[in-house]
Amino acid sequence: MINGTDSSETFYLLNQTEKKIPIIFIHGVGLTHEIWQPQLDYFRDNTTIFYDILGHGKTPLNKSNINFDDFSEQLINLINELKFDKIHLIGFSIGSLIARNFATKYNSRLKSLTLLCSIFKRSEQQQKIVVDRFNLAKKNFKLSRQALKRWFTNEYLEKNPKTYEKISSILEKNNIENFLSVYKLFVFHKDDEIFQNIKVNTLVMTGENDLGSTVDMSKKLSDVINNSQLKVIKNGKHLCGIECADDVNIAIKNFIEQNE
């Protein structure tokens, strides 16, 4: 495993194996590459890249007015410097919005696309909820413990206190200005990507009980992306990639193998 930083100061972990095409994982807002530990372990025989998006973890944010194009440029710069042509791309939550943006611009660089717990066409009530959370965050309100209860089942949190503390710690280390700049993009996203530009085979996946990225959203998202399929993770909530890691990993593995 190589720890590195590219020319734009993006921090990444690279596990390079004989399998040439890398699987790249994009985390969610307020989080870091560390949330992908179950995937790092499971895909150890694959070439994998886990990186910190702009303004998160060990990657700085060097501009004030950012948009999703900036995140796509961050990723294309990273894979170009690492000299990878084609990639399998997996994005979670806001990471899925970055992946969607990237796919509309660089579809030819993708072997497959997986959108995990992606938002799409929030209702007025759903939009009000996230705007209210954003306004609380602007007042420096601590959202971490509330977020964890939305992201995991209570049973999982009770049985896995170390995960609870780990994710809480990641959230609490956020630079609040950087966090708000990126969170704002997530809250006010308009689902205005040019979806017909996404031609690569796509897996749309979410947790059965994800309140923010609902099954209905994923169904509608899958409907607007050509060559897409839908997978619902039984009993999963938002961070099903951790709580239901086995099911998520198997689904990703099977999908990637279909698209080698």
Helices and strands as residue ranges (DSSP letters): E 2-5, E 11-15, E 23-26, G 33-36, H 37-42, E 48-51, H 68-81, E 87-92, H 94-105, G 107-109, E 110-116, H 124-138, H 144-151, H 154-159, H 161-172, H 176-187, G 195-197, E 202-207, H 215-224, E 228-233, H 240-243, H 245-258
